[in-house]
Amino acid sequence: MTAVLDSRVEAFAPKVGAVRACAAFGVNERSYRHRRQRNEGRLVPPPPSVPGPRRPHPAALVDTDKDVIIETLCSERFCDLAPAQVYSTLLDEGTYLCSERQMYRVLAERGLVRERRRGGHQRSGSYGVPRLEADRPNKVWTWDITALRGPTKGVKYFLYTIIDIFSRKVVAWSVHDTESESHARRLIGEACRRHGVDRDQLVIHADRGSPMIAGTVAELLNELGVAKSHSRPRVSNDNPFIESHFKTLKYRPDYPDRFDSITAARAWVRRFVHWYNEVHYHSGIGYLRPADLHDGNQHAIVEHRQATLDAAAAAHPERFTKRPHPARVPTKAWINRPSIQSV
């Protein structure tokens, strides 16, 4: 159709002009002119050029220059100085190797740029990433301590909690008025005995608080045959399960602003733990109750849910485009799950 209209415009254009001919036949003048030029071969794109080898920048340093810079910066005289100090010192002596920024580029190219400050920054690469995997209950536990506000300012109670990362169940807890390694030692020992933990069966993960890295706690774990794992310093997401648990605790509607006494704190935590383990449908485990998954009841529950959904689909097939399924129950839980690239 476009070709027919263009031919009519082309026939009448010598008589009335291209503009009037396009208007008469309802053809966009600009599009008509563009198609005409293309047909005449004026808009044929040029052939793609083959890129040749990239020429080095005239200001680029050659390898011999870089070797001299590295040798100077790593010399005994300058090895403890920053490039800015070396640059200024050499300028005062009438020597110019390169700019200060170029010194950093050459150092980075040779893999010689690193954190020079003391403390955790200097040790950041010396701690391995904790990678823990649990495919059943009582294989990996994690624990921590959180503060509960007491009746007056400055008064705190400390909640010790141990949870199983596979089932999310709270396996042990206690509330004390001090943060002490002796309380932690007693709680861990009682939890292992109560759940029948055998030697070389369990790993307990914690951050690097003073009760967690205490020598007496390490001795207890060694006696029980329990492996220990710790978060990296100043890494906030190496202990995610217990942090998420504490958030759930403190966002409960009945969580008080302050506890009147340590007895009141223990009573409230007891009610919360019962709700969390026995009543609460946890989103991280396919909306099962932590106690059900910990006790191995998940298969019967999922089958019952599937039967209910199948009955609903059979009664009202128009409401479903495919077979409905209940939420999937994970078969494994990880702390720092390895990526596909690192497997």
Rosetta silent file (secondary structure, phi, psi, omega in degrees, C-alpha in Angstrom):
SEQUENCE: MTAVLDSRVEAFAPKVGAVRACAAFGVNERSYRHRRQRNEGRLVPPPPSVPGPRRPHPAALVDTDKDVIIETLCSERFCDLAPAQVYSTLLDEGTYLCSERQMYRVLAERGLVRERRRGGHQRSGSYGVPRLEADRPNKVWTWDITALRGPTKGVKYFLYTIIDIFSRKVVAWSVHDTESESHARRLIGEACRRHGVDRDQLVIHADRGSPMIAGTVAELLNELGVAKSHSRPRVSNDNPFIESHFKTLKYRPDYPDRFDSITAARAWVRRFVHWYNEVHYHSGIGYLRPADLHDGNQHAIVEHRQATLDAAAAAHPERFTKRPHPARVPTKAWINRPSIQSV
SCORE:     score description
SCORE:     0.000 S_00000001
   1 L     0.000  -41.115  179.151    0.000    0.000    0.000 S_00000001
   2 H   -64.217  -39.324 -179.743    2.823    2.395    0.821 S_00000001
   3 H   -64.725  -37.178  179.228    4.508    1.674   -2.517 S_00000001
   4 H   -65.635  -45.337  179.396    1.248    2.429   -4.401 S_00000001
   5 H   -64.056  -39.198  179.250    0.803    5.760   -2.647 S_00000001
   6 H   -64.481  -37.662  178.842    4.427    6.667   -3.236 S_00000001
   7 H   -66.311  -36.354  177.386    4.053    5.958   -6.969 S_00000001
   8 H   -68.423  -41.141  176.759    1.003    8.237   -7.171 S_00000001
   9 H   -61.930  -41.468 -179.004    2.815   11.008   -5.315 S_00000001
  10 H   -64.871  -32.070 -179.740    5.777   10.606   -7.666 S_00000001
  11 H   -73.877  -36.833 -176.540    3.466   10.870  -10.710 S_00000001
  12 H   -92.817  -14.096 -177.211    1.711   14.034   -9.547 S_00000001
  13 H   -59.966  -40.705  178.981    4.698   15.763   -7.890 S_00000001
  14 H   -63.335  -23.162 -177.165    6.050   17.272  -11.152 S_00000001
  15 H   -88.386  -44.654 -173.296    2.639   18.890  -11.784 S_00000001
  16 H  -116.628   -8.763 -177.170    1.610   20.200   -8.316 S_00000001
  17 L    99.716  149.816 -176.360    4.760   19.776   -6.218 S_00000001
  18 H   -65.046  -36.769 -177.169    5.781   17.067   -3.752 S_00000001
  19 H   -64.738  -48.086 -178.267    4.250   18.808   -0.731 S_00000001
  20 H   -69.468  -35.274  178.892    0.782   19.157   -2.265 S_00000001
  21 H   -65.659  -41.191  177.429    0.923   15.662   -3.770 S_00000001
  22 H   -63.806  -41.726  179.291    1.750   14.118   -0.372 S_00000001
  23 H   -64.650  -36.517 -177.644   -1.075   16.067    1.257 S_00000001
  24 H   -67.504  -36.223 -177.477   -3.535   14.961   -1.441 S_00000001
  25 H  -100.820    7.345  176.214   -2.795   11.251   -0.966 S_00000001
  26 L    69.204   35.230 -179.458   -2.339   11.372    2.838 S_00000001
  27 L  -108.048  135.551  177.094    1.359   10.550    2.782 S_00000001
  28 L   -67.844  124.121 -175.046    3.789   11.975    5.291 S_00000001
  29 H   -61.066  -42.514 -176.728    6.101   14.216    3.293 S_00000001
  30 H   -66.997  -41.033  178.539    9.167   13.508    5.379 S_00000001
  31 H   -65.832  -38.362  178.409    8.662    9.735    5.257 S_00000001
  32 H   -62.469  -45.646 -179.616    8.123    9.887    1.499 S_00000001
  33 H   -64.455  -38.002  179.152   11.338   11.819    0.980 S_00000001
  34 H   -65.061  -44.148  178.538   13.243    9.404    3.232 S_00000001
  35 H   -64.297  -36.574  179.917   11.980    6.351    1.318 S_00000001
  36 H   -66.222  -43.285  179.061   12.839    7.995   -1.991 S_00000001
  37 H   -65.791  -37.038  179.031   16.387    8.744   -0.911 S_00000001
  38 H   -64.902  -41.295  179.498   16.822    5.193    0.362 S_00000001
  39 H   -66.543  -30.360  178.182   15.622    3.775   -2.930 S_00000001
  40 L   -80.275   -4.009  175.403   18.062    5.999   -4.768 S_00000001
  41 L    87.711   13.669 -176.967   20.878    4.539   -2.664 S_00000001
  42 L   -83.192  -20.038 -175.831   21.800    7.687   -0.744 S_00000001
  43 L  -109.304   23.828  177.813   21.230    6.208    2.720 S_00000001
  44 L   -68.175  121.641 -177.047   23.119    2.963    2.306 S_00000001
  45 L   -65.463  144.107  179.852   25.028    2.495    5.590 S_00000001
  46 L   -67.972  152.070  179.783   28.788    2.357    5.258 S_00000001
  47 L   -63.817  144.177 -178.694   30.414   -1.037    5.741 S_00000001
  48 L   -64.240  137.082  179.645   31.484   -1.722    9.317 S_00000001
  49 L   -84.237  142.396  178.940   35.082   -0.914    9.973 S_00000001
  50 L   -87.801  116.825 -177.735   37.315   -3.586   11.467 S_00000001
  51 L   -65.935  134.802  177.405   38.931   -2.250   14.635 S_00000001
  52 L   -91.394  179.992  178.623   42.676   -2.467   14.571 S_00000001
  53 L   -61.503  136.677 -177.370   45.027   -2.908   17.508 S_00000001
  54 L   -73.626  128.146  179.658   44.628   -0.181   20.080 S_00000001
  55 L   -77.725  139.872  178.605   47.599    2.114   20.180 S_00000001
  56 L   -65.479  147.818  177.676   49.045    2.805   23.616 S_00000001
  57 L   -65.625  139.601 -178.126   48.442    6.222   25.088 S_00000001
  58 L   -60.513  -23.667 -179.738   51.486    8.451   24.648 S_00000001
  59 L   -92.700    0.227 -177.600   51.542    9.126   28.399 S_00000001
  60 L   -68.439  145.267  178.483   51.324    5.447   29.372 S_00000001
  61 L   -83.130  141.672  175.154   54.188    4.005   31.397 S_00000001
  62 L   -86.337  169.792 -175.443   56.148    1.131   29.962 S_00000001
  63 H   -61.969  -35.785  179.937   57.019   -1.936   32.010 S_00000001
  64 H   -65.776  -37.876  176.977   60.535   -0.734   32.775 S_00000001
  65 H   -64.688  -41.183  179.807   59.152    2.515   34.230 S_00000001
  66 H   -65.660  -35.833  178.115   56.697    0.558   36.370 S_00000001
  67 H   -63.465  -39.717  178.590   59.506   -1.671   37.628 S_00000001
  68 H   -65.483  -40.623 -179.979   61.457    1.377   38.769 S_00000001
  69 H   -64.129  -46.287 -179.948   58.373    2.777   40.569 S_00000001
  70 H   -63.429  -42.764  179.566   57.708   -0.520   42.368 S_00000001
  71 H   -61.080  -38.722  179.838   61.358   -0.889   43.313 S_00000001
  72 H   -70.022  -47.223 -177.041   61.376    2.627   44.771 S_00000001
  73 H   -66.844  -31.837 -178.206   58.116    2.296   46.698 S_00000001
  74 L   -93.505    4.004  179.609   59.078   -1.112   48.123 S_00000001
  75 L   -66.999  162.297 -179.427   62.611   -0.104   49.033 S_00000001
  76 L   -59.970  -30.074 -178.539   63.684   -0.194   52.649 S_00000001
  77 L   -71.081  -38.629 -171.112   63.620    3.602   52.727 S_00000001
  78 L  -113.647    2.674 -172.001   60.031    4.030   51.531 S_00000001
  79 L   -64.322  -24.659 -179.132   58.263    0.729   52.317 S_00000001
  80 L  -100.360    9.533 -178.498   56.473    2.178   55.382 S_00000001
  81 L  -109.475  149.550  175.285   55.431    5.453   53.738 S_00000001
  82 L   -73.615  155.017  179.252   52.314    6.286   51.760 S_00000001
  83 H   -54.783  -33.673  178.193   52.768    7.205   48.070 S_00000001
  84 H   -62.552  -39.203  177.983   51.980   10.832   48.878 S_00000001
  85 H   -67.156  -42.408  179.498   54.929   10.915   51.274 S_00000001
  86 H   -64.525  -43.353 -179.483   57.216    9.249   48.741 S_00000001
  87 H   -59.142  -47.083 -178.623   56.080   11.605   45.980 S_00000001
  88 H   -67.755  -38.710  179.777   56.785   14.723   48.064 S_00000001
  89 H   -63.388  -43.945 -179.825   60.129   13.383   49.288 S_00000001
  90 H   -67.467  -36.061  177.127   61.323   12.668   45.766 S_00000001
  91 H   -62.267  -42.790  178.406   60.180   16.080   44.542 S_00000001
  92 H   -63.005  -26.285  179.283   62.232   17.775   47.260 S_00000001
  93 L   -91.579    3.741  177.681   65.216   15.755   46.075 S_00000001
  94 L    81.177   23.869 -179.306   64.635   16.802   42.464 S_00000001
  95 L  -120.541  133.991  176.257   63.289   13.451   41.266 S_00000001
  96 L  -128.429  114.409  176.670   59.991   12.836   39.482 S_00000001
  97 L   -92.144  -50.036  179.428   58.960    9.273   38.709 S_00000001
  98 L  -169.996 -179.180  178.099   55.238    9.751   38.091 S_00000001
  99 L   -74.479  164.478  177.406   52.201   11.337   39.694 S_00000001
 100 H   -61.825  -41.429  179.809   50.928   10.232   43.090 S_00000001
 101 H   -64.658  -36.406  179.169   47.799    8.780   41.489 S_00000001
 102 H   -67.047  -32.877  175.425   49.899    6.844   39.023 S_00000001
 103 H   -59.677  -43.892  178.285   51.837    5.314   41.914 S_00000001
 104 H   -63.818  -38.927  179.254   48.566    3.941   43.284 S_00000001
 105 H   -63.160  -43.229 -179.559   47.616    2.583   39.862 S_00000001
 106 H   -66.748  -40.423  177.758   50.910    0.759   39.472 S_00000001
 107 H   -62.592  -43.118  179.134   50.665   -0.653   43.002 S_00000001
 108 H   -65.025  -37.182  179.485   47.103   -1.868   42.354 S_00000001
 109 H   -63.930  -33.387 -179.954   48.182   -3.428   39.055 S_00000001
 110 L   -93.050    5.976  178.012   50.861   -5.421   40.876 S_00000001
 111 L    71.396   33.307 -175.868   48.476   -6.406   43.701 S_00000001
 112 L  -113.179   13.987  177.795   50.265   -4.346   46.351 S_00000001
 113 L   -99.137  124.872  179.694   47.400   -2.138   47.580 S_00000001
 114 L  -153.301  168.939  179.022   45.932   -3.224   50.929 S_00000001
 115 L   -69.582  128.827 -176.282   44.588   -1.811   54.174 S_00000001
 116 L  -102.930  -10.739 -176.677   47.413   -0.351   56.254 S_00000001
 117 L   -73.177  153.245  178.080   45.494    0.574   59.383 S_00000001
 118 L   -75.986  169.288  175.220   45.864   -1.430   62.566 S_00000001
 119 H    93.709 -153.554 -174.626   43.054   -3.420   64.135 S_00000001
 120 H   -64.213  -29.574  179.313   40.315   -5.418   62.502 S_00000001
 121 H   -61.593  -39.974 -179.076   40.847   -3.841   59.085 S_00000001
 122 L   -69.166  -28.756 -177.126   44.332   -5.282   58.962 S_00000001
 123 L   -99.079    8.291 -171.547   43.042   -8.719   60.017 S_00000001
 124 H   -61.544  -32.476 -178.204   39.945   -8.680   57.846 S_00000001
 125 H   -88.136   -4.102 -175.803   41.284  -11.243   55.412 S_00000001
 126 H   -89.617   -5.524  178.175   42.650  -13.609   58.035 S_00000001
 127 L  -105.086  122.845  178.350   39.212  -14.857   59.177 S_00000001
 128 L   -72.247  155.326  178.332   37.562  -17.401   56.946 S_00000001
 129 L   -73.617  122.488  177.605   33.902  -17.116   56.021 S_00000001
 130 L   -69.302  122.936  179.207   31.885  -19.465   58.276 S_00000001
 131 L  -124.299  110.510 -176.991   29.942  -21.858   56.050 S_00000001
 132 E  -123.828  140.762 -179.437   27.588  -24.206   57.872 S_00000001
 133 E  -130.140  134.476  178.597   24.979  -26.556   56.417 S_00000001
 134 E  -128.924  125.072  176.684   22.204  -28.379   58.246 S_00000001
 135 L  -114.261    9.566  177.493   19.956  -30.989   56.632 S_00000001
 136 L  -161.965  164.233  178.393   18.369  -32.244   59.848 S_00000001
 137 L   -65.505  158.138  176.139   17.689  -31.049   63.407 S_00000001
 138 L    60.120   32.182  173.864   20.469  -30.954   66.018 S_00000001
 139 L  -108.607  -39.654  176.373   23.202  -30.556   63.441 S_00000001
 140 E  -136.435  121.837  172.216   23.842  -26.802   63.666 S_00000001
 141 E  -111.163  156.149  174.168   22.759  -24.571   66.533 S_00000001
 142 E  -136.062  146.269 -177.296   23.316  -20.865   66.881 S_00000001
 143 E  -144.975  159.363  179.222   23.117  -18.762   70.017 S_00000001
 144 E  -163.990  177.342 -179.374   23.411  -15.209   71.233 S_00000001
 145 E  -126.686  135.283  174.689   22.468  -12.869   74.065 S_00000001
 146 E  -128.380  150.808 -176.746   20.104   -9.910   73.867 S_00000001
 147 E   -92.161  137.203  173.643   19.317   -7.293   76.511 S_00000001
 148 E  -112.359  131.691 -175.826   15.826   -6.778   77.942 S_00000001
 149 E   -72.147  132.514  179.673   15.132   -3.430   79.599 S_00000001
 150 L   -85.259 -166.787 -173.382   14.449   -3.608   83.324 S_00000001
 151 L   -68.440  -26.844 -178.678   12.157   -1.477   85.501 S_00000001
 152 L  -131.764  165.789 -179.712   14.461    1.562   85.577 S_00000001
 153 L   -62.024  134.262 -179.623   17.093    3.109   83.369 S_00000001
 154 L    91.680  -11.536  178.097   20.373    1.217   83.523 S_00000001
 155 L   -98.157  124.428 -178.627   18.790   -2.036   84.713 S_00000001
 156 E  -132.523  149.936  169.885   18.946   -4.817   82.155 S_00000001
 157 E  -117.153  147.209 -173.145   18.208   -8.510   81.997 S_00000001
 158 E  -114.089  122.959 -179.620   20.018  -10.728   79.562 S_00000001
 159 E   -96.600  116.908  175.249   18.218  -13.351   77.476 S_00000001
 160 E   -95.313  127.954 -176.858   20.383  -16.298   76.387 S_00000001
 161 E  -136.375  136.275  173.753   18.843  -18.188   73.444 S_00000001
 162 E  -121.174  127.459  177.741   19.910  -21.230   71.423 S_00000001
 163 E  -125.883  153.723  175.370   18.010  -22.105   68.240 S_00000001
 164 E   -89.464  124.162 -173.635   18.343  -24.893   65.685 S_00000001
 165 L   -73.217  -21.600  179.637   18.962  -23.353   62.241 S_00000001
 166 L   -76.544  -49.111 -176.747   17.243  -26.227   60.393 S_00000001
 167 L   -97.195  -12.488 -176.281   13.949  -26.216   62.300 S_00000001
 168 L    66.969   11.867 -178.240   14.237  -22.702   63.821 S_00000001
 169 L   -76.234  140.761  171.905   13.147  -24.208   67.128 S_00000001
 170 E   -76.662  110.629 -176.504   14.314  -22.615   70.369 S_00000001
 171 E   -90.791  -18.064  177.944   16.124  -25.536   71.975 S_00000001
 172 E  -165.792  149.864  176.600   17.170  -23.689   75.151 S_00000001
 173 E  -157.818  160.441  173.961   16.892  -20.274   76.795 S_00000001
 174 E  -162.553  155.781  179.081   17.484  -18.534   80.106 S_00000001
 175 E  -123.009  129.019  179.940   17.271  -15.025   81.556 S_00000001
 176 E  -135.947  165.131 -179.686   19.887  -13.630   83.952 S_00000001
 177 L   -91.978    1.828  176.980   20.810  -10.262   85.362 S_00000001
 178 L  -137.315  158.762  175.544   24.410  -10.503   84.152 S_00000001
 179 L  -100.581  106.962 -169.689   26.201  -11.449   80.951 S_00000001
 180 L  -140.950  144.625  177.409   28.481  -14.273   82.029 S_00000001
 181 H   -68.497  -26.425  179.145   30.286  -17.213   80.496 S_00000001
 182 H   -66.474  -39.864  176.218   29.175  -19.412   83.408 S_00000001
 183 H   -63.682  -42.080  179.996   25.510  -18.925   82.453 S_00000001
 184 H   -64.177  -41.718 -179.785   26.330  -19.747   78.835 S_00000001
 185 H   -61.776  -44.302 -179.149   28.263  -22.837   79.837 S_00000001
 186 H   -65.489  -41.290 -177.792   25.395  -24.124   81.972 S_00000001
 187 H   -66.081  -44.563 -179.374   22.794  -23.461   79.258 S_00000001
 188 H   -64.285  -43.387  179.365   24.751  -25.184   76.489 S_00000001
 189 H   -61.350  -43.412  179.913   25.478  -28.219   78.662 S_00000001
 190 H   -66.494  -39.163 -179.509   21.835  -28.633   79.649 S_00000001
 191 H   -64.557  -41.734  179.500   20.643  -28.222   76.039 S_00000001
 192 H   -65.131  -39.603  178.882   23.029  -30.899   74.754 S_00000001
 193 H   -69.188  -40.952 -177.426   21.947  -33.338   77.473 S_00000001
 194 H   -64.985  -35.812 -176.806   18.251  -32.642   76.982 S_00000001
 195 L   -98.139    7.699  174.868   18.401  -33.239   73.222 S_00000001
 196 L    61.895   43.618 -178.277   20.730  -36.244   73.411 S_00000001
 197 L   -75.142  126.676  177.665   23.530  -34.726   71.361 S_00000001
 198 L   -89.081  168.142  177.686   26.278  -37.247   70.612 S_00000001
 199 L   -65.467  144.199  178.263   29.923  -36.488   70.105 S_00000001
 200 L    59.742   25.258  178.302   30.882  -35.060   66.696 S_00000001
 201 L  -101.547  -32.792 -164.736   27.219  -34.522   65.851 S_00000001
 202 L  -120.578  147.059  168.650   26.701  -30.822   66.458 S_00000001
 203 E  -120.043  132.555  177.264   28.222  -27.466   65.511 S_00000001
 204 E  -112.826  124.024 -177.936   27.375  -24.415   67.617 S_00000001
 205 E  -106.586  143.846  178.291   27.760  -21.022   65.943 S_00000001
 206 E  -155.505  168.435  173.962   28.014  -17.678   67.731 S_00000001
 207 L   -82.571 -160.376 -173.676   29.447  -14.228   67.261 S_00000001
 208 L  -110.932   33.352  172.240   32.592  -13.003   69.019 S_00000001
 209 L   -66.166  161.323 -174.908   31.165  -11.574   72.221 S_00000001
 210 L   -59.950  -40.655  176.797   33.160  -12.211   75.370 S_00000001
 211 L   -66.904  -28.333 -176.369   30.919  -15.040   76.686 S_00000001
 212 L   -73.496  -34.521 -177.498   30.983  -16.708   73.245 S_00000001
 213 L  -102.031   11.789 -178.353   34.766  -16.861   72.949 S_00000001
 214 L   -63.506  147.255 -178.559   35.428  -17.537   76.635 S_00000001
 215 H   -64.467  -36.741 -178.783   37.883  -20.294   77.399 S_00000001
 216 H   -67.397  -34.438  176.783   35.545  -22.158   79.747 S_00000001
 217 H   -67.713  -41.156  177.923   32.857  -22.339   77.034 S_00000001
 218 H   -63.418  -38.530  177.640   35.418  -23.677   74.574 S_00000001
 219 H   -64.013  -40.456  178.653   36.497  -26.281   77.139 S_00000001
 220 H   -62.711  -45.612  179.866   32.886  -27.392   77.605 S_00000001
 221 H   -61.416  -37.853  178.132   32.359  -27.785   73.865 S_00000001
 222 H   -65.828  -39.527  178.027   35.537  -29.812   73.633 S_00000001
 223 H   -64.897  -37.137 -177.786   34.351  -32.063   76.458 S_00000001
 224 H   -82.607   -9.694 -175.876   30.979  -32.583   74.768 S_00000001
 225 L    73.410   32.012 -179.193   32.517  -33.215   71.344 S_00000001
 226 L  -105.881  129.136  177.954   30.745  -30.195   69.874 S_00000001
 227 E   -78.169  150.045 -179.799   32.467  -28.160   67.160 S_00000001
 228 E  -115.568  151.409  178.221   32.434  -24.384   67.477 S_00000001
 229 E  -142.394  145.057 -178.050   32.063  -21.698   64.827 S_00000001
 230 E  -132.840  150.491  174.419   32.288  -17.922   65.087 S_00000001
 231 L   -69.222  159.881  173.655   31.277  -14.953   62.990 S_00000001
 232 L   -74.197  150.564  178.529   33.896  -12.753   61.419 S_00000001
 233 L   -61.143  135.558  175.963   34.734   -9.546   63.328 S_00000001
 234 L    58.702   29.399  173.234   32.481   -6.620   62.428 S_00000001
 235 L  -114.031  115.442 -168.296   30.396   -8.686   59.986 S_00000001
 236 L   -82.801  -16.684 -173.825   26.730   -8.245   60.854 S_00000001
 237 L  -110.139   20.848  176.857   25.193  -11.011   58.714 S_00000001
 238 L   -86.337   -6.697  179.181   27.246  -14.036   59.796 S_00000001
 239 L  -134.435   60.299 -167.965   24.653  -14.950   62.465 S_00000001
 240 H   -73.613  -31.691 -173.037   21.336  -14.213   60.713 S_00000001
 241 H   -66.995  -43.300 -178.345   19.026  -16.794   62.280 S_00000001
 242 H   -72.622  -33.583  177.528   19.407  -15.630   65.871 S_00000001
 243 H   -66.236  -41.754  176.736   19.205  -11.963   64.868 S_00000001
 244 H   -63.657  -37.898  178.709   15.960  -12.622   63.004 S_00000001
 245 H   -63.232  -44.295 -179.754   14.645  -14.516   66.010 S_00000001
 246 H   -65.221  -32.841  176.592   15.373  -11.605   68.364 S_00000001
 247 H   -65.884  -42.971  176.521   13.587   -9.238   65.976 S_00000001
 248 H   -59.014  -41.200 -179.684   10.521  -11.486   66.045 S_00000001
 249 H   -61.651  -48.863 -172.766   10.679  -11.483   69.836 S_00000001
 250 H   -81.804   -7.217  175.618   10.915   -7.717   70.236 S_00000001
 251 L  -102.729    9.833  175.302    8.245   -6.989   67.628 S_00000001
 252 L   -66.394  142.906 -177.005    5.582   -9.061   69.378 S_00000001
 253 L   -59.276  -31.686 -177.250    2.483   -6.962   70.172 S_00000001
 254 L   -96.862   11.518  178.243    2.672   -7.741   73.884 S_00000001
 255 L   -69.105  121.686 -173.709    6.413   -7.143   74.219 S_00000001
 256 L   -78.208  156.066  175.778    6.642   -4.628   77.093 S_00000001
 257 L   -66.309  -38.467  176.257    8.646   -1.446   77.039 S_00000001
 258 L  -142.699  149.743  175.000   10.176   -2.495   80.363 S_00000001
 259 L   -97.250  135.478 -176.488   10.003   -5.588   82.546 S_00000001
 260 L   -68.058  -30.128 -178.133    9.077   -5.019   86.188 S_00000001
 261 L  -159.809  169.789  178.105   11.412   -7.738   87.439 S_00000001
 262 H   -68.138  -28.209  176.164   13.544  -10.632   86.279 S_00000001
 263 H   -66.048  -41.805  177.909   10.693  -12.955   87.285 S_00000001
 264 H   -65.439  -37.720  178.186    8.336  -11.069   84.970 S_00000001
 265 H   -63.590  -44.474  179.689   10.923  -11.252   82.163 S_00000001
 266 H   -64.749  -38.666  179.394   11.272  -15.014   82.539 S_00000001
 267 H   -64.962  -41.406 -179.761    7.496  -15.494   82.579 S_00000001
 268 H   -66.900  -44.444 -179.473    7.062  -13.455   79.389 S_00000001
 269 H   -63.605  -35.651  178.802    9.891  -15.255   77.561 S_00000001
 270 H   -62.041  -43.376  178.080    8.416  -18.616   78.588 S_00000001
 271 H   -66.092  -39.447 -179.829    5.096  -17.685   76.963 S_00000001
 272 H   -64.641  -44.447 -178.229    6.860  -16.366   73.889 S_00000001
 273 H   -63.695  -39.196  176.086    8.961  -19.505   73.400 S_00000001
 274 H   -61.690  -45.861  178.840    5.849  -21.696   73.661 S_00000001
 275 H   -62.756  -43.722 -175.694    4.095  -19.556   71.041 S_00000001
 276 H   -65.612  -41.469 -176.986    7.183  -19.480   68.803 S_00000001
 277 H   -82.558  -38.198 -168.267    7.797  -23.230   68.886 S_00000001
 278 H  -106.632  -20.062 -173.749    4.275  -24.633   69.092 S_00000001
 279 H  -117.688  -38.615 -172.075    1.904  -22.041   67.567 S_00000001
 280 L   -69.458  128.273  173.455    3.851  -19.780   65.216 S_00000001
 281 L   -89.656  110.541 -171.806    3.866  -20.653   61.478 S_00000001
 282 E   -86.252  126.100 -177.625    7.397  -19.769   60.411 S_00000001
 283 H   -68.222  -26.499 -177.290    7.761  -18.363   56.880 S_00000001
 284 H   -76.587   -9.660 -178.967   11.345  -19.610   56.571 S_00000001
 285 H  -126.713   38.672  176.809   10.332  -23.287   56.867 S_00000001
 286 L    69.770   30.903 -179.978    7.299  -23.424   54.584 S_00000001
 287 L    55.863   42.683  167.075    4.909  -22.080   57.230 S_00000001
 288 E   -98.378  162.816  170.494    5.380  -25.029   59.546 S_00000001
 289 L   -79.204  138.984 -179.669    5.653  -24.742   63.284 S_00000001
 290 H   -54.047  -39.156 -179.666    9.286  -25.061   64.399 S_00000001
 291 H   -64.987  -35.753  179.538    8.390  -27.892   66.813 S_00000001
 292 H   -65.967  -43.592  179.302    6.710  -29.867   64.006 S_00000001
 293 H   -68.570  -37.651 -179.552    9.752  -29.661   61.752 S_00000001
 294 H   -65.309  -34.487 -178.513   12.100  -30.418   64.621 S_00000001
 295 L   -89.276    0.727  177.380   10.100  -33.541   65.511 S_00000001
 296 L    80.073   25.398 -178.804    9.894  -34.739   61.884 S_00000001
 297 L   -93.657    7.236 -171.093    6.145  -34.212   61.383 S_00000001
 298 H   -67.716  -33.195 -176.236    6.502  -32.138   58.227 S_00000001
 299 H   -66.195  -44.169  178.851    5.704  -34.924   55.726 S_00000001
 300 H   -64.797  -38.972 -179.255    2.310  -35.722   57.224 S_00000001
 301 H   -66.735  -44.314 -179.674    1.442  -32.021   57.464 S_00000001
 302 H   -65.491  -38.925  177.512    2.433  -31.304   53.847 S_00000001
 303 H   -63.561  -40.584  177.974    0.468  -34.341   52.607 S_00000001
 304 H   -65.255  -41.179  177.875   -2.619  -33.165   54.487 S_00000001
 305 H   -63.847  -41.231  179.370   -2.267  -29.671   53.035 S_00000001
 306 H   -64.163  -39.753  178.340   -1.864  -31.110   49.537 S_00000001
 307 H   -63.742  -39.318  177.929   -4.990  -33.248   49.962 S_00000001
 308 H   -64.050  -42.775  179.360   -6.965  -30.189   51.057 S_00000001
 309 H   -67.629  -38.639  177.803   -5.779  -28.202   48.033 S_00000001
 310 H   -63.775  -39.003  178.080   -6.545  -31.088   45.661 S_00000001
 311 H   -65.373  -39.209  178.240  -10.078  -31.314   47.060 S_00000001
 312 H   -66.144  -39.200  179.134  -10.559  -27.592   46.569 S_00000001
 313 H   -68.248  -34.879  178.342   -9.286  -27.802   42.982 S_00000001
 314 H   -70.460  -34.934 -179.586  -11.622  -30.710   42.244 S_00000001
 315 H   -74.673  -33.534 -178.480  -14.611  -28.846   43.682 S_00000001
 316 L  -136.036   72.344 -177.765  -13.859  -25.603   41.805 S_00000001
 317 H   -63.694  -24.444 -179.428  -11.569  -26.333   38.838 S_00000001
 318 H   -68.082  -14.936 -178.205  -12.410  -22.973   37.264 S_00000001
 319 H   -89.036   -6.094 -174.615  -10.517  -21.234   40.063 S_00000001
 320 L  -128.908  132.996  175.412   -7.200  -22.935   39.316 S_00000001
 321 L   -89.264  -21.129  175.638   -5.072  -22.859   36.188 S_00000001
 322 L  -151.703  173.455 -176.309   -2.793  -25.628   37.469 S_00000001
 323 L   -64.988  125.152  178.657   -2.535  -27.964   40.422 S_00000001
 324 L   -75.764  149.364  179.346   -2.052  -25.951   43.644 S_00000001
 325 L  -132.008  146.465  174.884    0.760  -26.853   46.000 S_00000001
 326 L   -72.265  170.133  179.661    1.454  -25.864   49.617 S_00000001
 327 L   -58.702  138.836 -177.172    4.527  -23.851   50.536 S_00000001
 328 L   -74.126  135.862  178.068    7.739  -25.765   49.920 S_00000001
 329 L   -93.253  121.081 -179.032    9.586  -26.951   53.002 S_00000001
 330 L   -64.154  146.139  179.603   13.352  -26.423   52.649 S_00000001
 331 L   -97.183  -11.274  179.059   15.510  -29.501   52.972 S_00000001
 332 L  -144.087  156.573  173.633   18.645  -27.628   54.050 S_00000001
 333 E  -133.250  144.523 -176.786   19.611  -24.493   55.923 S_00000001
 334 E  -129.596  151.493  158.841   22.874  -22.616   55.612 S_00000001
 335 E  -107.514  115.810 -173.789   24.918  -19.956   57.287 S_00000001
 336 L    59.596   68.081  178.914   26.617  -18.210   54.347 S_00000001
 337 L   -58.844  130.073 -179.850   25.282  -20.519   51.650 S_00000001
 338 L   -67.317  142.318  177.681   27.978  -21.032   48.994 S_00000001
 339 L   -77.064  168.883 -179.550   27.289  -19.511   45.616 S_00000001
 340 L   -63.983  -36.338 -177.386   27.264  -21.559   42.424 S_00000001
 341 L   -66.084  -32.132 -175.151   30.596  -20.055   41.375 S_00000001
 342 L   -88.969   -7.005 -179.384   32.319  -21.165   44.590 S_00000001
 343 L   -76.737    0.000    0.000   30.960  -24.724   44.526 S_00000001
